[in-house]
Amino acid sequence: MSEPTFALPDHWSKPAREAVEEVLSARPDLAGGDVGALEQAAELVTLADALSAVAADAGYVSRGDAGQQTTHRAVTEARLARAQAAAILGRLTEFGTAMDRSSAGRALARKRWAR
């Protein structure tokens, strides 16, 4: 993998750094808004990793308002952060540039029916 041409923030998790390196390896010409999107994806992966650690430390459960056991909120928040990061990373790597949903959908449909 190629080294990024800018310093990665120290607080980014290892999976976030690996995702950035992977995208930059596939897209060495990344610029403009796509760089900002990549940075946001890395922040989301880092957040998801931290939230997953919180949930794991709590045994993935917490107490609800009425004292009942519920799934820890960090589980849900981590899942949402990972889903958003995956969507951003998918747009940056699979299609070469950030695309709107309809363009991405058309490209996927063409790919599916071309088999």
C-alpha positions, -999 to +999 in steps of 0.1 A: +000+000+000+012+035-007+019+059+021-005+088+024+009+122+014-005+137+045-001+128+082-030+107+096-044+119+129-030+101+159-065+094+173-076+074+143-079+036+150-059+010+132-089-001+111-095+036+101-059+040+091-060+008+071-092+019+053-076+053+044-044+036+031-065+011+011-086+039-006-054+060-013-038+029-028-068+024-051-072+061-057-038+079-056-054+109-074-080+115-046-086+152-042-111+178-031-144+167-016-134+130-019-105+137+006-130+152+030-153+122+026-124+098+032-115+117+064-151+116+076-152+079+069-120+074+090-136+094+118-167+073+117-146+040+118-127+054+148-159+063+165-174+029+158-143+012+172-145+032+204-182+026+208-177-011+203-151-011+231-176+006+254-203-019+245-179-048+250-168-035+284-205-034+295-211-069+282-232-054+254-262-048+278-274-019+298-304-011+320-334+006+305-355+033+322-376+007+340-345-013+350-349-039+323-319-053+305-315-039+270-289-039+243-263-013+251-268+019+231-232+019+220-239-013+200-265+006+178-244+037+175-214+017+164-234-002+138-248+031+124-213+046+123-199+016+105-228+015+080-222+052+072-185+047+069-190+017+046-213+038+024-187+065+020-159+041+014-179+022-011-186+054-031-149+063-030-136+030-041-161+010-061-171+037-086-139+058-086-156+090-074-184+099-051-216+093-069-252+101-062-275+072-054-292+069-087-260+068-106-246+042-082-278+022-086-277+023-124-241+012-123-249-017-100-279-028-122-257-027-154-231-048-136-257-073-123-274-077-157-241-079-176-234-114-161 
